[in-house]
Amino acid sequence: MKYCARCMYPENARPTIIFDEEGVCSGCRYHESRKKLEIDWDDRLKMFEQILEEAKRMAKKRGNSHDCIVPVSGGKDSHYQVWLLKEKYGMNPLLVTFNHAFNTPSGNRNLYNLVEKSGCDFVRYTAGLDSVKRISRYMLETVGDLTWHYHAGIRTYPFQVAVERNIPLIVWGEHGFAELTGIVSLEDFVEFTRWTRKEHDMRGYEPHDLIGKGGITDQDIAPYIYPSDEDIARVEVRGIYLSNFIYWNAKTQAEIMMKEWDFAPIAYERERTFNLHSKIEDHANDVHDYLKYLKFGYGRATDDASMEIRHGRMTREEGMAMVERYDSREPSSLATYCDFLNISKQQFFDWLEPMRDTRFWQKDSNGEWIPTDAIFKHEIGEAEERARVEQVAERTFSDENRRMYYNPNNPPEKTGDPALDQASVKFRVM
């Protein structure tokens, strides 16, 4: 397997990745471009402010109390989006959550905190467990994703609310695929579209494709049906990404939210990554990420270490150690989800068998799948030395980052809140 000369990503990274003649991946080049491209951030900020002023004008004209929608999960990014829009720009956003049911205690704590601290109106749709079970089971068997309903819901329900309440602007945070693998450029000014929702977030499936499969009914898919083109055009709905208009730094923004609005990282070691402040609201993320490892041979530690390397806070050697420590771990919550879906662990692994990338996985003489490669098995050569990012003074595992990243030699202090101090094997629907 070929790996990026700079970060931890392999050549089979999803949704797509490209290596240049220097062996550096498109995700690293995208990150680099945010500093090197001749981008006038002041000009982009003015564009953003014009969009917001237009949204205010349209809300007033329509007699609408809300001038935009912010899809929120309670994570660091949604805290920052709401805080920026309300406190800096005087917007009155409607907060919209699609509750997929697979919540962590820390996620519920932070979502409640966001609603309280923001003072904004809040709409929350909770998916029924019967429907979640049918959809999760079918999509796990079909494409190896038990969280399809997450992406379908959070990428669809805000548009249903926008059409219902006549709100034309939806504000997302970062374009996640761009940050990870560089699927788009900053020069593209990508906005949210129905096509990207289907192809990138929903694995090429529209909800009607699921009817009749695994007992899935019309009622089960209701929250995932995107409004008609006519309704979208009538309300003039558009979805924009903040990262197109401001210099996006997720760690810095998380720290601002910890100070301003009491966003709280967790204080225990996670099973599949060292990051303590990102995606901590998603209980099924450990299993979802383990599925990625079983299919493609890399996981969340690869994602997080790659971002730290790109920021110059972590060396390649440190990143390789994190990948070796975390990426192959089987999460203890796997049994929880197998029980919920009424399948055995063996059935889980059997369903995943045809999805394994044989560039990374091979069967041994006993018929067991074994990894044939890993980035920490590769020596660091001339290409990797040339591709190194200049290191900054702030280190990932420094004292100042004690709450942000798990360092076994200097773990974070406990907070006194069980939701933040203790991992939970079970998910919390509400």
C-alpha positions as CSV (number, residue, x, y, z in Angstrom):
1,M,0.0,0.0,0.0
2,K,1.2,3.5,-0.8
3,Y,1.0,6.1,1.9
4,C,1.2,9.9,1.7
5,A,4.7,11.1,2.2
6,R,3.5,13.8,4.7
7,C,0.4,12.5,6.6
8,M,-0.9,9.0,7.5
9,Y,-3.4,8.5,4.6
10,P,-3.2,5.4,2.4
11,E,-3.9,5.5,-1.4
12,N,-7.3,3.8,-0.8
13,A,-8.6,6.6,1.5
14,R,-12.3,7.5,1.0
15,P,-14.1,9.3,-0.6
16,T,-11.1,9.8,-2.9
17,I,-7.5,10.9,-2.6
18,I,-4.8,11.8,-5.1
19,F,-1.0,11.7,-4.6
20,D,1.1,14.2,-6.6
21,E,4.6,13.6,-8.0
22,E,6.1,14.3,-4.6
23,G,4.0,11.6,-3.0
24,V,1.9,14.2,-1.0
25,C,-1.8,13.6,-0.9
26,S,-4.6,16.0,-2.0
27,G,-5.8,16.5,1.6
28,C,-2.3,17.8,2.6
29,R,-2.2,20.0,-0.4
30,Y,-5.7,21.4,0.4
31,H,-4.6,22.2,3.9
32,E,-1.5,23.8,2.5
33,S,-3.5,25.8,0.0
34,R,-5.4,27.5,2.8
35,K,-2.2,29.4,3.6
36,K,-0.5,29.6,0.3
37,L,-3.3,30.4,-2.1
38,E,-3.7,34.1,-2.6
39,I,-7.0,34.2,-0.8
40,D,-8.3,37.5,0.3
41,W,-10.0,36.4,3.5
42,D,-11.2,39.9,4.2
43,D,-13.0,39.9,0.8
44,R,-14.5,36.5,1.6
45,L,-15.7,37.7,5.0
46,K,-17.5,40.6,3.2
47,M,-19.2,38.1,0.9
48,F,-20.3,36.2,4.0
49,E,-21.6,39.3,5.7
50,Q,-23.6,40.2,2.5
51,I,-25.2,36.7,2.5
52,L,-26.2,37.2,6.2
53,E,-27.6,40.7,5.5
54,E,-29.6,39.3,2.6
55,A,-30.9,36.6,4.9
56,K,-32.0,39.2,7.5
57,R,-33.7,41.2,4.8
58,M,-35.6,38.2,3.4
59,A,-36.7,37.1,6.9
60,K,-38.0,40.6,7.6
61,K,-39.9,40.7,4.3
62,R,-41.4,37.3,5.0
63,G,-42.3,38.1,8.5
64,N,-40.1,35.3,9.7
65,S,-38.4,35.5,13.2
66,H,-35.6,33.2,12.1
67,D,-33.1,34.4,9.5
68,C,-31.2,31.1,9.1
69,I,-31.0,27.5,10.2
70,V,-27.9,25.9,11.8
71,P,-27.9,22.1,11.9
72,V,-26.5,21.2,15.3
73,S,-25.3,18.1,17.1
74,G,-23.9,19.8,20.2
75,G,-20.3,19.3,19.1
76,K,-17.6,21.8,19.0
77,D,-18.4,23.0,15.4
78,S,-22.1,23.6,16.0
79,H,-21.2,25.5,19.1
80,Y,-18.9,27.7,17.1
81,Q,-21.3,28.2,14.2
82,V,-24.2,29.4,16.5
83,W,-21.9,31.5,18.7
84,L,-20.4,33.3,15.6
85,L,-23.7,33.9,13.9
86,K,-25.5,35.1,17.1
87,E,-22.8,37.0,19.0
88,K,-20.8,38.5,16.2
89,Y,-23.4,39.0,13.4
90,G,-26.6,39.4,15.4
91,M,-28.4,36.6,13.6
92,N,-31.3,34.8,15.0
93,P,-30.7,31.2,13.9
94,L,-33.1,28.3,14.4
95,L,-31.2,25.3,15.7
96,V,-32.2,22.0,14.1
97,T,-31.1,18.6,15.3
98,F,-31.8,15.2,13.7
99,N,-31.5,12.9,16.7
100,H,-30.3,9.6,15.3
101,A,-30.6,8.0,18.8
102,F,-27.0,6.8,19.1
103,N,-25.9,9.5,21.5
104,T,-23.1,9.6,24.1
105,P,-23.8,11.1,27.6
106,S,-21.2,13.8,26.7
107,G,-23.0,14.5,23.5
108,N,-26.3,15.0,25.3
109,R,-24.6,17.2,27.9
110,N,-23.1,19.4,25.2
111,L,-26.3,19.7,23.2
112,Y,-28.2,20.8,26.3
113,N,-25.4,23.2,27.0
114,L,-25.6,24.7,23.5
115,V,-29.3,25.2,23.7
116,E,-29.0,26.8,27.1
117,K,-26.0,29.1,26.3
118,S,-27.2,30.2,22.9
119,G,-30.8,31.1,24.0
120,C,-31.9,30.2,20.5
121,D,-35.1,28.4,19.4
122,F,-34.5,24.7,18.9
123,V,-36.2,22.0,16.9
124,R,-35.2,18.3,17.4
125,Y,-36.5,15.3,15.5
126,T,-35.9,12.0,17.2
127,A,-35.9,9.0,14.9
128,G,-37.9,6.0,16.3
129,L,-35.8,3.1,17.4
130,D,-37.8,0.6,15.3
131,S,-37.0,2.5,12.1
132,V,-33.4,3.1,13.1
133,K,-33.0,-0.7,13.7
134,R,-34.4,-1.7,10.3
135,I,-32.4,0.9,8.4
136,S,-29.1,0.4,10.3
137,R,-29.3,-3.4,9.9
138,Y,-30.0,-3.2,6.2
139,M,-27.4,-0.6,5.4
140,L,-24.8,-2.4,7.5
141,E,-25.4,-5.6,5.5
142,T,-25.5,-3.7,2.2
143,V,-22.8,-1.1,2.3
144,G,-21.1,-1.7,5.7
145,D,-22.6,1.4,7.4
146,L,-24.8,1.2,10.4
147,T,-25.0,5.1,10.6
148,W,-26.5,5.8,7.2
149,H,-29.5,7.3,8.9
150,Y,-27.3,9.9,10.6
151,H,-26.0,11.4,7.4
152,A,-29.4,11.1,5.6
153,G,-31.1,12.7,8.5
154,I,-28.8,15.6,9.3
155,R,-28.4,16.4,5.6
156,T,-32.2,16.3,4.9
157,Y,-34.2,17.3,7.9
158,P,-32.9,20.9,8.1
159,F,-34.1,21.3,4.5
160,Q,-37.5,20.0,5.4
161,V,-37.6,22.5,8.2
162,A,-36.4,25.3,5.9
163,V,-39.2,24.6,3.4
164,E,-41.8,24.2,6.2
165,R,-40.8,27.5,7.9
166,N,-39.8,29.5,4.8
167,I,-36.2,30.0,5.8
168,P,-33.8,30.3,2.8
169,L,-30.4,30.0,4.4
170,I,-28.7,27.0,6.1
171,V,-25.2,27.5,7.5
172,W,-22.9,24.4,7.8
173,G,-19.4,24.5,9.3
174,E,-16.6,23.0,7.4
175,H,-16.7,20.9,4.2
176,G,-15.5,17.7,5.9
177,F,-14.3,15.8,2.9
178,A,-12.2,18.8,1.7
179,E,-10.5,18.9,5.1
180,L,-9.7,15.2,5.1
181,T,-8.8,14.2,1.6
182,G,-9.0,17.4,-0.4
183,I,-11.9,16.4,-2.6
184,V,-12.6,20.0,-3.5
185,S,-10.6,23.2,-3.5
186,L,-11.1,26.5,-1.7
187,E,-11.4,28.1,-5.1
188,D,-14.5,26.0,-5.8
189,F,-16.8,27.8,-3.3
190,V,-18.7,24.6,-2.9
191,E,-22.3,24.9,-1.6
192,F,-24.6,22.1,-0.4
193,T,-26.5,20.3,-3.1
194,R,-28.9,17.4,-3.3
195,W,-26.4,15.5,-5.5
196,T,-23.5,15.8,-3.0
197,R,-25.9,14.7,-0.2
198,K,-26.7,11.5,-2.1
199,E,-23.3,10.6,-3.5
200,H,-21.1,11.6,-0.6
201,D,-23.2,11.4,2.5
202,M,-25.7,8.7,1.6
203,R,-23.5,6.3,-0.4
204,G,-25.5,6.8,-3.6
205,Y,-28.9,5.8,-2.0
206,E,-32.0,7.8,-1.9
207,P,-34.5,6.8,0.8
208,H,-37.0,5.4,-1.6
209,D,-34.3,2.9,-2.7
210,L,-34.7,1.3,0.8
211,I,-38.5,0.6,0.7
212,G,-39.2,-3.1,1.0
213,K,-35.7,-4.0,1.9
214,G,-35.3,-5.5,5.4
215,G,-38.9,-4.6,6.3
216,I,-38.3,-0.8,5.7
217,T,-41.5,1.0,5.0
218,D,-42.7,4.4,3.7
219,Q,-43.0,5.6,7.3
220,D,-39.4,4.6,8.1
221,I,-37.9,6.9,5.4
222,A,-40.1,10.0,6.0
223,P,-37.3,12.0,7.7
224,Y,-34.9,11.4,4.8
225,I,-37.0,12.6,1.9
226,Y,-35.5,15.7,0.4
227,P,-37.9,18.5,-0.5
228,S,-39.0,18.8,-4.1
229,D,-37.1,21.0,-6.6
230,E,-40.2,23.2,-6.7
231,D,-40.2,23.7,-2.9
232,I,-36.5,24.4,-2.8
233,A,-36.9,27.0,-5.5
234,R,-40.0,28.6,-4.0
235,V,-38.2,29.1,-0.6
236,E,-34.9,29.9,-2.3
237,V,-33.0,27.6,0.0
238,R,-29.2,27.5,-0.1
239,G,-26.7,25.7,2.1
240,I,-23.3,27.4,2.6
241,Y,-20.1,26.3,4.4
242,L,-18.5,28.7,6.9
243,S,-15.0,27.3,6.0
244,N,-15.3,28.9,2.6
245,F,-15.5,32.3,4.2
246,I,-13.3,32.2,7.3
247,Y,-10.0,30.5,8.0
248,W,-11.1,27.3,9.6
249,N,-9.2,25.9,12.6
250,A,-11.3,23.4,14.5
251,K,-9.0,23.1,17.5
252,T,-8.8,26.9,18.1
253,Q,-12.6,27.2,17.7
254,A,-13.1,24.4,20.2
255,E,-11.0,26.3,22.7
256,I,-13.0,29.5,22.1
257,M,-16.2,27.5,22.8
258,M,-14.7,26.0,26.0
259,K,-14.0,29.5,27.2
260,E,-17.1,31.3,25.9
261,W,-19.9,28.8,26.1
262,D,-18.6,25.9,28.3
263,F,-18.3,23.3,25.6
264,A,-16.7,20.3,27.3
265,P,-14.3,17.7,25.9
266,I,-14.3,14.3,27.5
267,A,-11.7,13.3,30.2
268,Y,-11.0,9.6,29.5
269,E,-9.1,7.7,26.8
270,R,-11.2,6.7,23.8
271,E,-10.7,3.3,22.2
272,R,-10.1,4.5,18.7
273,T,-8.4,7.8,18.8
274,F,-6.4,10.2,21.0
275,N,-8.6,13.2,20.3
276,L,-10.8,14.3,23.2
277,H,-12.9,17.1,21.7
278,S,-14.0,15.9,18.2
279,K,-17.0,13.7,17.4
280,I,-17.5,13.0,21.1
281,E,-21.3,13.2,20.7
282,D,-21.5,10.2,18.4
283,H,-21.7,6.9,20.3
284,A,-21.7,4.7,17.2
285,N,-18.6,6.4,15.8
286,D,-16.3,3.8,17.3
287,V,-18.1,1.0,15.4
288,H,-18.6,3.1,12.3
289,D,-14.8,3.8,12.4
290,Y,-14.0,0.2,13.0
291,L,-16.0,-0.7,9.9
292,K,-13.8,1.7,8.0
293,Y,-10.7,-0.1,9.3
294,L,-12.1,-3.5,8.5
295,K,-12.9,-2.4,4.9
296,F,-9.9,-0.1,4.1
297,G,-7.3,-0.7,6.7
298,Y,-7.3,2.7,8.4
299,G,-9.4,4.5,11.0
300,R,-10.0,7.6,13.2
301,A,-6.5,7.8,14.5
302,T,-5.3,8.1,10.9
303,D,-7.7,11.0,10.4
304,D,-6.8,12.8,13.6
305,A,-3.0,12.2,13.4
306,S,-3.0,13.4,9.8
307,M,-4.7,16.7,10.8
308,E,-2.2,17.2,13.7
309,I,0.7,16.6,11.3
310,R,-0.6,19.1,8.8
311,H,-0.8,21.7,11.5
312,G,2.8,21.0,12.5
313,R,1.8,19.9,16.0
314,M,2.8,16.3,15.5
315,T,5.7,14.6,13.8
316,R,5.3,11.7,11.3
317,E,6.9,9.4,13.9
318,E,4.3,10.4,16.6
319,G,1.5,10.0,14.1
320,M,2.6,6.5,13.2
321,A,2.6,5.6,16.9
322,M,-1.0,6.8,17.3
323,V,-2.1,4.8,14.3
324,E,-0.4,1.7,15.7
325,R,-2.0,2.3,19.1
326,Y,-5.6,2.9,18.0
327,D,-6.6,2.0,14.5
328,S,-6.9,-1.8,14.9
329,R,-8.7,-1.8,18.2
330,E,-12.1,-3.5,18.3
331,P,-14.5,-1.2,20.2
332,S,-16.2,-2.6,23.3
333,S,-19.4,-1.0,22.0
334,L,-19.5,-3.5,19.1
335,A,-21.5,-6.0,21.2
336,T,-24.0,-3.2,22.1
337,Y,-24.8,-2.6,18.4
338,C,-24.8,-6.3,17.5
339,D,-27.4,-6.9,20.3
340,F,-29.4,-3.9,19.1
341,L,-29.5,-5.2,15.6
342,N,-30.2,-8.8,16.7
343,I,-27.1,-10.2,15.0
344,S,-24.1,-12.1,16.3
345,K,-20.6,-10.8,16.1
346,Q,-19.9,-13.5,13.6
347,Q,-22.7,-12.2,11.4
348,F,-21.3,-8.8,11.6
349,F,-17.9,-9.9,10.4
350,D,-19.5,-12.2,7.7
351,W,-21.4,-9.2,6.2
352,L,-18.1,-7.2,6.1
353,E,-16.1,-10.0,4.4
354,P,-16.9,-9.1,0.7
355,M,-16.2,-5.4,1.5
356,R,-12.6,-5.8,2.6
357,D,-10.0,-4.2,0.4
358,T,-7.7,-7.0,-0.6
359,R,-4.8,-4.6,-1.2
360,F,-4.7,-4.4,2.6
361,W,-6.4,-7.6,3.8
362,Q,-5.6,-11.2,3.0
363,K,-6.6,-14.5,4.5
364,D,-4.1,-16.7,6.2
365,S,-3.9,-20.5,6.1
366,N,-6.6,-20.7,8.8
367,G,-9.0,-18.6,6.8
368,E,-8.5,-15.6,9.1
369,W,-8.2,-12.1,7.7
370,I,-4.9,-10.4,8.5
371,P,-3.6,-7.0,7.5
372,T,-0.8,-7.1,5.0
373,D,0.5,-3.6,5.6
374,A,0.4,-0.6,7.9
375,I,2.0,2.8,7.7
376,F,4.1,2.2,10.9
377,K,5.8,-0.7,9.0
378,H,7.2,1.7,6.5
379,E,10.6,3.3,6.9
380,I,10.9,7.1,6.6
381,G,12.8,7.9,3.5
382,E,13.9,10.9,1.5
383,A,10.4,11.6,0.1
384,E,9.0,11.7,3.7
385,E,11.8,13.9,4.9
386,R,11.2,16.4,2.1
387,A,7.5,16.5,2.7
388,R,7.8,17.2,6.5
389,V,5.8,20.2,7.7
390,E,7.7,22.8,9.8
391,Q,7.0,22.1,13.4
392,V,5.3,24.7,15.6
393,A,6.0,25.4,19.2
394,E,2.6,24.0,20.4
395,R,2.8,20.2,20.6
396,T,-0.2,17.9,20.4
397,F,0.6,16.3,23.8
398,S,1.9,19.4,25.6
399,D,0.5,20.5,29.0
400,E,-1.6,23.2,27.3
401,N,-3.4,20.6,25.3
402,R,-4.0,18.2,28.2
403,R,-7.8,18.6,27.8
404,M,-7.7,18.3,24.0
405,Y,-5.7,15.1,23.4
406,Y,-5.2,12.0,25.5
407,N,-1.6,11.6,26.7
408,P,-1.2,8.5,28.9
409,N,1.8,10.1,30.6
410,N,-0.3,13.2,31.4
411,P,-4.0,12.4,31.3
412,P,-6.6,15.1,31.7
413,E,-8.0,15.8,35.2
414,K,-11.4,14.4,35.9
415,T,-14.2,17.0,35.8
416,G,-16.6,15.5,38.3
417,D,-19.3,15.0,35.7
418,P,-19.8,11.3,34.9
419,A,-20.9,12.2,31.4
420,L,-17.5,13.5,30.7
421,D,-15.3,11.3,32.9
422,Q,-16.6,7.8,32.1
423,A,-17.0,6.0,28.8
424,S,-20.4,4.4,28.3
425,V,-20.8,1.1,26.4
426,K,-24.5,1.9,25.9
427,F,-26.0,4.7,23.8
428,R,-28.5,7.2,25.1
429,V,-31.5,7.9,22.9
430,M,-32.3,11.2,24.6
